Amino acid sequence: MKLVSRFTSTIMAMGLLVSGLLRAESDVRISIDQGVSTAQPIIVVPFKANGAVPADVAQIISDDLRNSGKFSPIPRERLPSQPGSAAEIVPDQWSVLGADNVVVGQVSASGGGYNVAYQLIDVLGTSGAAGNVIAQGSFNVPAAQIRLGAHTVSDQVFEKLTQIRGAFRTKIAYVVQRGVSSYELRVSDYDGFNAFTVVSSKEPLMSPEWSPEGSKLAYVTFENKKSQVVVHDLRSGGRKVVGSLKGHNGAPSFSPDGSRIAFASNQDGQLNIYVTSVNGGSPRQLTSGAGNNTEPSWSPDGGSILFTSDRSGSPQVYQMSASGGGAGLIGGSGSGKISADGKNLIMVSGDKIVKRDLTSGSTEVLSSTFLDESPSISPNGTMVIYSSTKGVSKVLQLVSADGRFKANLPGAGGQYKFPAWSPYLTKQ
């Protein structure tokens, strides 16, 4: 197979993101609530292992494709055999299972790490001939990053079959509260694995948001007995206070170019939207004299800001120019965010997560859980993570953007809140 060497340097670079932070550990895990009966069937054959391999690479790939809501992996027990390469595939034996495509591969120990090789095979013949290899790759990963190698395969397979860039090598940030005086800002892979703590505090931590290039987090801390917006560099561990007006400061949001941060403050008695430089300085006020205004988020082009306001009597989503003024009603009841492609608006309506098509204006309810809040969209727009209430706990939930696949990410004790999906962390 062709060696795709650029993935080795990419994976090593992603490892630098967590250097100097606490040891990675287990945290939340995806547990399926509702599968997808109408998704495209696909077969991921268990990868041939040459030597001891610490993870089931094929299962990770299968889970990724399922989590997108666009694919329905066929159970392993139905497979006629377990080939390791395209040369071992007899197309007719596989197409009868109802899948158009089969993923096969091998994992081998290599230089203290592992070589992951895969082939994506068209067994139906839609590419011109049954048995064609329509995508393949081979790359090395460090021993500790075998899951990242599997997510790399998932990204390539997903993009080949959907023409949408895969987002399985992304991460999520969230807050875990245990008791009344234990808060942790955590980061994990999008599926909950490889979690680590960015910062711990006896005071509340809230509302993490990623910078556009994925190297920083902005969040709210009460560590100085006052709510402040800080920017935290994930590589160096350095922090800078960028929002510390009188009163409450919260709900930070990076501009698409990473140069500015919008946030909310009630320094004048009511919550209003302010914008400041990512390096700090004097914030500029964008709203005034129109109720409480909070939860700012930027449009993909940086030209406008969505925010939640109760100016009409109840919380609803509005949109204004990024320089302030001209606010227009969108609807819903809060937490409005536009997908990176500009096609959809995800927001809270009532206590559910809804999607509005910005072209047709049609609205679809995505969630079926209780007291849903804080939605965040994957960078390719195919998945949404949010927080909901389950019993007396706050838990994280995952739903595909078409609403067909639903799962929860149960945590090991504590309240799991304020999820934020990272941007892409790898180059194309």
C-alpha positions as CSV (number, residue, x, y, z in Angstrom):
1,M,0.0,0.0,0.0
2,K,1.0,3.6,-0.6
3,L,2.7,5.2,2.5
4,V,0.9,8.3,3.5
5,S,3.8,9.8,5.5
6,R,2.2,13.1,6.2
7,F,-0.1,11.4,8.8
8,T,2.8,10.5,10.9
9,S,3.8,14.1,11.4
10,T,0.2,15.1,11.8
11,I,-0.4,12.6,14.6
12,M,2.8,13.6,16.3
13,A,1.7,17.2,16.2
14,M,-1.6,16.4,17.8
15,G,0.3,14.7,20.6
16,L,1.9,18.0,21.4
17,L,-1.5,19.4,22.2
18,V,-1.5,17.5,25.5
19,S,2.1,17.7,26.4
20,G,2.8,19.0,29.9
21,L,-0.8,18.3,31.0
22,L,-1.9,15.6,33.4
23,R,-1.8,11.9,32.3
24,A,-4.6,10.9,29.9
25,E,-7.2,8.7,31.5
26,S,-10.7,7.2,31.0
27,D,-13.7,9.4,31.3
28,V,-17.0,9.4,29.4
29,R,-17.9,6.8,26.9
30,I,-20.5,6.7,24.1
31,S,-23.5,4.5,24.9
32,I,-26.1,4.1,22.1
33,D,-29.7,5.3,22.8
34,Q,-31.1,5.1,19.3
35,G,-29.4,3.6,16.3
36,V,-29.9,4.3,12.6
37,S,-32.0,1.9,10.6
38,T,-31.9,3.9,7.4
39,A,-28.2,4.6,7.3
40,Q,-25.9,3.2,4.7
41,P,-24.7,-0.3,5.6
42,I,-20.9,-0.8,5.6
43,I,-18.6,-3.6,6.6
44,V,-15.5,-3.1,8.7
45,V,-13.6,-6.3,9.0
46,P,-11.4,-6.9,12.1
47,F,-7.9,-5.8,11.2
48,K,-5.2,-8.4,11.0
49,A,-2.9,-7.9,14.0
50,N,0.8,-8.7,13.5
51,G,1.9,-8.9,17.2
52,A,0.2,-7.6,20.2
53,V,-2.1,-4.5,19.5
54,P,-3.6,-2.6,22.5
55,A,-6.8,-1.6,20.8
56,D,-9.4,-3.0,18.4
57,V,-8.8,-0.7,15.5
58,A,-11.6,-2.0,13.3
59,Q,-14.1,-1.6,16.2
60,I,-13.0,2.1,16.7
61,I,-13.5,2.7,13.0
62,S,-16.9,1.0,13.0
63,D,-18.0,3.1,16.0
64,D,-16.9,6.3,14.4
65,L,-18.8,5.6,11.2
66,R,-21.9,4.7,13.2
67,N,-21.7,7.8,15.4
68,S,-21.9,10.0,12.4
69,G,-25.4,8.8,11.8
70,K,-24.6,8.1,8.1
71,F,-23.5,4.5,8.3
72,S,-24.8,1.3,9.9
73,P,-21.9,-1.2,10.3
74,I,-22.9,-4.8,9.8
75,P,-22.3,-7.0,12.9
76,R,-19.1,-9.1,12.8
77,E,-21.0,-12.3,13.4
78,R,-22.5,-12.0,10.0
79,L,-19.2,-11.8,8.1
80,P,-18.3,-14.8,5.9
81,S,-14.6,-14.5,6.7
82,Q,-12.0,-12.1,8.1
83,P,-9.7,-11.1,5.2
84,G,-6.8,-8.7,5.7
85,S,-6.5,-7.3,2.2
86,A,-8.5,-6.6,-1.0
87,A,-6.9,-9.6,-2.7
88,E,-8.8,-11.9,-0.3
89,I,-12.2,-10.4,-1.1
90,V,-14.7,-12.2,-3.3
91,P,-17.2,-9.3,-4.0
92,D,-20.3,-11.5,-4.3
93,Q,-19.8,-13.0,-0.8
94,W,-19.9,-9.5,0.6
95,S,-22.4,-7.6,-1.5
96,V,-25.1,-10.1,-0.5
97,L,-24.9,-8.7,3.1
98,G,-26.4,-5.4,1.8
99,A,-23.2,-3.3,2.0
100,D,-21.7,-1.4,-0.9
101,N,-18.3,-1.1,0.7
102,V,-15.9,-3.1,2.9
103,V,-12.9,-1.9,5.0
104,V,-10.1,-4.3,5.6
105,G,-6.6,-3.7,7.1
106,Q,-3.7,-4.7,9.1
107,V,-1.9,-3.4,12.2
108,S,1.8,-4.1,12.8
109,A,4.3,-3.2,15.5
110,S,6.8,-0.7,13.9
111,G,9.6,1.2,15.6
112,G,8.1,1.5,19.0
113,G,4.7,2.3,17.6
114,Y,2.3,0.8,15.1
115,N,1.8,0.8,11.3
116,V,-1.9,1.0,10.4
117,A,-2.8,0.0,6.8
118,Y,-6.2,-0.1,5.3
119,Q,-8.1,-0.6,2.0
120,L,-11.7,0.6,1.2
121,I,-13.2,-1.8,-1.3
122,D,-16.3,-1.3,-3.6
123,V,-17.9,-4.8,-3.6
124,L,-21.1,-3.7,-5.5
125,G,-19.3,-2.2,-8.6
126,T,-20.5,1.4,-8.4
127,S,-17.0,2.5,-9.1
128,G,-16.8,0.6,-12.4
129,A,-15.9,-2.9,-11.2
130,A,-16.7,-4.9,-8.1
131,G,-13.6,-5.4,-6.0
132,N,-12.1,-2.0,-6.8
133,V,-10.0,-0.4,-4.1
134,I,-11.3,3.1,-4.0
135,A,-9.2,4.4,-1.1
136,Q,-6.2,3.1,0.9
137,G,-3.5,4.3,3.2
138,S,-0.6,3.2,5.4
139,F,0.9,5.2,8.2
140,N,2.8,5.0,11.5
141,V,1.5,6.1,14.9
142,P,3.2,6.3,18.3
143,A,2.2,3.4,20.6
144,A,0.2,5.6,22.9
145,Q,-1.9,7.0,20.0
146,I,-3.3,3.9,18.4
147,R,-6.8,5.2,18.7
148,L,-5.8,8.3,16.8
149,G,-4.5,6.0,14.0
150,A,-8.0,4.4,13.9
151,H,-9.7,7.7,13.8
152,T,-7.5,8.7,10.9
153,V,-8.8,5.7,8.9
154,S,-12.3,6.7,9.8
155,D,-11.8,10.2,8.6
156,Q,-10.5,9.0,5.2
157,V,-13.2,6.5,4.7
158,F,-15.9,8.9,5.7
159,E,-14.7,11.6,3.4
160,K,-14.3,9.2,0.5
161,L,-17.9,7.9,0.8
162,T,-19.7,11.2,1.7
163,Q,-17.5,13.9,0.2
164,I,-17.6,15.5,3.7
165,R,-14.4,16.0,5.7
166,G,-14.3,13.6,8.7
167,A,-14.2,14.9,12.2
168,F,-13.2,11.9,14.2
169,R,-9.8,13.2,15.2
170,T,-11.3,16.2,17.0
171,K,-11.7,16.7,20.7
172,I,-14.3,17.9,23.2
173,A,-13.9,20.1,26.2
174,Y,-16.4,20.0,29.2
175,V,-16.7,20.8,32.9
176,V,-17.0,18.1,35.5
177,Q,-18.4,19.1,38.9
178,R,-18.0,16.8,41.9
179,G,-19.7,18.1,45.0
180,V,-19.8,21.8,45.8
181,S,-16.1,22.6,45.7
182,S,-14.5,20.5,43.0
183,Y,-14.5,21.5,39.4
184,E,-12.4,20.3,36.5
185,L,-12.1,21.5,32.9
186,R,-11.5,18.4,30.9
187,V,-10.5,17.6,27.3
188,S,-11.0,14.2,25.6
189,D,-11.3,12.7,22.2
190,Y,-14.7,13.3,20.7
191,D,-15.8,9.9,21.9
192,G,-14.7,10.4,25.5
193,F,-11.4,8.5,25.4
194,N,-7.9,9.9,26.3
195,A,-9.4,12.5,28.7
196,F,-7.1,14.8,30.7
197,T,-7.6,17.7,33.1
198,V,-6.7,21.2,31.8
199,V,-7.3,22.9,35.2
200,S,-8.9,22.1,38.5
201,S,-10.5,24.5,40.9
202,K,-12.5,24.7,44.1
203,E,-14.5,27.5,42.5
204,P,-16.8,27.1,39.5
205,L,-15.5,26.7,36.0
206,M,-17.9,27.4,33.1
207,S,-18.4,27.7,29.3
208,P,-15.2,26.5,27.6
209,E,-14.8,27.5,24.0
210,W,-12.1,26.5,21.5
211,S,-10.0,29.0,19.5
212,P,-10.3,28.5,15.8
213,E,-6.9,26.7,15.4
214,G,-7.5,24.5,18.5
215,S,-4.5,25.5,20.6
216,K,-6.4,27.5,23.2
217,L,-9.5,27.4,25.4
218,A,-11.5,30.4,26.7
219,Y,-13.6,29.8,29.7
220,V,-15.0,31.4,32.8
221,T,-13.3,31.0,36.2
222,F,-14.3,32.2,39.7
223,E,-10.9,31.4,41.2
224,N,-10.4,35.0,42.3
225,K,-13.9,35.1,44.0
226,K,-15.0,37.0,40.8
227,S,-16.1,35.7,37.5
228,Q,-13.5,36.3,34.8
229,V,-13.0,35.2,31.2
230,V,-9.5,33.7,30.7
231,V,-7.7,32.3,27.6
232,H,-5.7,29.2,28.4
233,D,-2.9,28.0,26.1
234,L,-3.1,24.2,26.0
235,R,0.5,23.8,24.9
236,S,2.2,26.1,27.4
237,G,-0.4,26.1,30.1
238,G,-0.2,29.9,30.3
239,R,-3.4,31.8,31.1
240,K,-4.5,35.4,30.4
241,V,-7.5,37.2,31.8
242,V,-9.3,39.0,29.0
243,G,-12.7,39.8,30.5
244,S,-12.8,41.2,34.1
245,L,-15.4,43.9,34.1
246,K,-17.4,44.8,37.2
247,G,-20.0,42.2,38.0
248,H,-20.4,38.9,36.2
249,N,-18.4,38.0,33.1
250,G,-19.2,34.9,31.1
251,A,-20.1,33.0,27.9
252,P,-16.9,33.7,25.9
253,S,-16.7,33.0,22.1
254,F,-13.8,33.4,19.7
255,S,-14.2,35.2,16.4
256,P,-13.5,33.0,13.4
257,D,-10.1,34.6,12.8
258,G,-9.1,34.1,16.5
259,S,-8.3,37.7,17.1
260,R,-11.3,38.7,19.2
261,I,-13.5,37.3,22.0
262,A,-17.1,38.2,22.5
263,F,-18.5,37.7,26.0
264,A,-21.3,38.9,28.3
265,S,-21.1,41.1,31.4
266,N,-23.6,42.8,33.7
267,Q,-21.3,45.6,34.8
268,D,-24.1,48.1,34.3
269,G,-26.8,46.0,36.0
270,Q,-28.0,44.1,32.9
271,L,-26.2,41.5,30.8
272,N,-24.7,42.9,27.6
273,I,-22.4,41.7,24.9
274,Y,-18.8,43.0,24.7
275,V,-16.0,42.3,22.4
276,T,-12.3,42.4,23.3
277,S,-8.9,41.4,21.8
278,V,-7.7,37.9,22.5
279,N,-4.8,39.6,24.1
280,G,-7.0,41.6,26.5
281,G,-7.5,45.3,26.5
282,S,-10.5,47.5,26.9
283,P,-13.7,45.7,25.9
284,R,-16.1,47.4,23.5
285,Q,-19.9,47.2,24.3
286,L,-22.2,46.0,21.5
287,T,-25.6,46.0,23.1
288,S,-27.4,48.3,25.6
289,G,-30.8,49.2,26.8
290,A,-32.6,46.1,25.6
291,G,-33.0,43.6,28.3
292,N,-30.4,41.0,29.2
293,N,-28.1,39.8,26.4
294,T,-25.8,36.8,26.7
295,E,-24.5,33.7,24.9
296,P,-22.8,35.3,22.0
297,S,-21.5,33.2,19.0
298,W,-20.1,34.3,15.7
299,S,-21.3,33.6,12.2
300,P,-18.7,31.6,10.2
301,D,-17.7,34.7,8.2
302,G,-17.3,36.8,11.3
303,G,-19.7,39.4,10.1
304,S,-22.4,38.9,12.7
305,I,-23.0,37.7,16.2
306,L,-25.9,35.6,17.5
307,F,-26.9,36.0,21.1
308,T,-29.7,35.2,23.5
309,S,-31.8,38.1,24.7
310,D,-35.0,38.5,26.8
311,R,-35.7,42.0,25.3
312,S,-39.1,40.8,24.1
313,G,-40.1,39.3,27.5
314,S,-38.6,35.8,27.2
315,P,-35.2,34.5,26.1
316,Q,-34.9,34.2,22.3
317,V,-32.0,34.1,19.8
318,Y,-31.1,37.3,17.9
319,Q,-28.5,38.2,15.3
320,M,-26.7,41.5,15.0
321,S,-23.7,43.0,13.1
322,A,-20.3,42.1,14.7
323,S,-19.9,45.8,15.2
324,G,-23.2,46.0,17.1
325,G,-26.6,47.2,16.1
326,G,-29.3,46.0,13.7
327,A,-30.4,43.1,15.9
328,G,-33.0,40.8,14.3
329,L,-35.1,38.0,15.9
330,I,-34.2,34.5,15.0
331,G,-36.4,32.6,17.5
332,G,-35.9,29.6,19.7
333,S,-35.0,30.2,23.3
334,G,-31.2,30.4,23.4
335,S,-27.7,29.0,22.6
336,G,-27.8,29.7,18.9
337,K,-24.8,28.5,16.9
338,I,-24.4,28.4,13.1
339,S,-22.6,25.3,11.5
340,A,-19.2,26.0,9.9
341,D,-20.7,25.6,6.4
342,G,-23.3,28.3,7.2
343,K,-26.2,25.9,6.3
344,N,-27.8,25.2,9.6
345,L,-28.5,26.9,12.9
346,I,-28.4,24.8,16.1
347,M,-30.2,26.2,19.1
348,V,-32.3,25.5,22.1
349,S,-36.1,25.7,21.7
350,G,-38.1,25.1,24.8
351,D,-35.9,22.5,26.4
352,K,-34.9,20.6,23.2
353,I,-32.1,21.0,20.7
354,V,-33.4,22.0,17.3
355,K,-31.8,22.5,13.9
356,R,-33.0,25.2,11.5
357,D,-32.1,25.0,7.8
358,L,-31.0,28.5,7.0
359,T,-32.0,28.1,3.3
360,S,-35.5,26.6,3.6
361,G,-36.3,27.9,7.1
362,S,-37.5,24.4,8.2
363,T,-36.9,23.3,11.8
364,E,-36.2,19.8,13.1
365,V,-36.1,18.7,16.7
366,L,-32.9,16.7,17.3
367,S,-33.0,15.7,21.0
368,S,-35.4,13.6,23.0
369,T,-33.9,14.1,26.4
370,F,-34.7,16.4,29.4
371,L,-33.7,20.0,29.9
372,D,-31.2,20.1,27.0
373,E,-28.7,22.9,26.9
374,S,-25.3,24.1,25.6
375,P,-25.2,22.5,22.1
376,S,-22.0,22.5,20.2
377,I,-21.5,21.4,16.6
378,S,-18.7,19.2,15.1
379,P,-16.6,21.2,12.6
380,N,-18.1,19.2,9.7
381,G,-21.6,19.9,10.9
382,T,-22.6,16.2,11.1
383,M,-22.8,15.8,14.9
384,V,-24.0,17.8,17.9
385,I,-22.9,17.4,21.5
386,Y,-25.0,18.9,24.3
387,S,-25.7,18.6,28.1
388,S,-29.0,17.3,29.5
389,T,-30.5,16.4,32.8
390,K,-30.8,12.7,33.8
391,G,-32.3,12.1,37.2
392,V,-30.3,14.4,39.5
393,S,-27.2,14.5,37.2
394,K,-26.0,16.5,34.2
395,V,-24.8,14.2,31.4
396,L,-23.4,14.7,27.9
397,Q,-25.4,13.6,24.9
398,L,-24.5,13.1,21.2
399,V,-26.9,13.3,18.3
400,S,-26.3,13.2,14.6
401,A,-27.3,16.5,12.8
402,D,-30.0,14.6,11.0
403,G,-31.4,13.4,14.4
404,R,-31.2,9.7,13.4
405,F,-28.4,8.6,15.7
406,K,-28.6,9.3,19.5
407,A,-26.2,8.4,22.2
408,N,-25.2,9.4,25.7
409,L,-21.7,9.8,27.2
410,P,-22.2,8.7,30.8
411,G,-19.5,9.9,33.2
412,A,-17.9,8.2,36.2
413,G,-19.5,10.3,39.0
414,G,-20.2,14.0,38.9
415,Q,-22.1,16.6,36.8
416,Y,-20.9,16.8,33.2
417,K,-21.7,20.2,31.7
418,F,-20.8,22.9,29.0
419,P,-19.5,20.6,26.2
420,A,-17.6,22.3,23.4
421,W,-16.5,20.6,20.2
422,S,-13.0,21.5,18.9
423,P,-12.2,22.7,15.4
424,Y,-10.3,20.4,13.1
425,L,-6.9,19.6,14.7
426,T,-5.3,18.2,11.6
427,K,-4.5,19.5,8.2
428,Q,-6.1,18.1,5.1
